[in-house]
Amino acid sequence: MVKKINNLYQCEECFLFYDSKEIAKKCENFCKNNHACNIDIIKHAIKNPKS
């Protein structure tokens, strides 16, 4: 399940952060099913999320 942290959404599989809940869900589903990340999804990740 995607986590919301400081107005960002985190994939609980690879721990990357996204602005969009939908993209974070896509990332998490891909990671779970393939045990890897998808470059077309992770290009939307937030590079340096502030805690």
TAGI-V879765 format. One record per pair of residues at least 4 apart in sequence whose ideal C-beta (glycine too) atoms are under 8 Angstrom apart, sorted by the first residue. I is the first residue (numbers start at 1). J is the second residue. If there is no record, write none. Layout:
# TAGI-V879765
i->I j->J
i->I j->J
This chain:
# TAGI-V879765
i->1 j->12
i->1 j->28
i->2 j->9
i->2 j->10
i->2 j->11
i->2 j->12
i->2 j->21
i->2 j->24
i->2 j->25
i->2 j->28
i->3 j->9
i->3 j->10
i->3 j->12
i->4 j->8
i->4 j->9
i->4 j->10
i->4 j->21
i->5 j->9
i->5 j->10
i->5 j->17
i->5 j->49
i->6 j->49
i->6 j->50
i->6 j->51
i->8 j->17
i->8 j->18
i->8 j->19
i->8 j->46
i->8 j->49
i->9 j->17
i->9 j->18
i->9 j->19
i->9 j->20
i->9 j->21
i->9 j->23
i->9 j->24
i->9 j->25
i->10 j->15
i->10 j->16
i->10 j->17
i->10 j->18
i->10 j->24
i->11 j->15
i->11 j->16
i->11 j->17
i->11 j->18
i->11 j->24
i->11 j->27
i->11 j->28
i->11 j->31
i->12 j->28
i->13 j->27
i->13 j->28
i->13 j->31
i->13 j->32
i->14 j->27
i->14 j->31
i->14 j->37
i->14 j->42
i->16 j->27
i->16 j->37
i->16 j->42
i->16 j->45
i->16 j->46
i->17 j->24
i->17 j->45
i->17 j->46
i->17 j->49
i->18 j->23
i->18 j->24
i->18 j->27
i->18 j->44
i->18 j->45
i->18 j->46
i->19 j->23
i->19 j->44
i->19 j->46
i->20 j->24
i->20 j->44
i->21 j->25
i->22 j->26
i->23 j->27
i->23 j->41
i->23 j->44
i->24 j->28
i->25 j->29
i->26 j->30
i->26 j->41
i->27 j->31
i->27 j->37
i->27 j->38
i->27 j->41
i->27 j->42
i->27 j->45
i->28 j->32
i->29 j->33
i->30 j->34
i->30 j->36
i->30 j->37
i->30 j->38
i->30 j->41
i->31 j->35
i->31 j->36
i->31 j->37
i->34 j->38
i->37 j->41
i->37 j->42
i->38 j->42
i->39 j->43
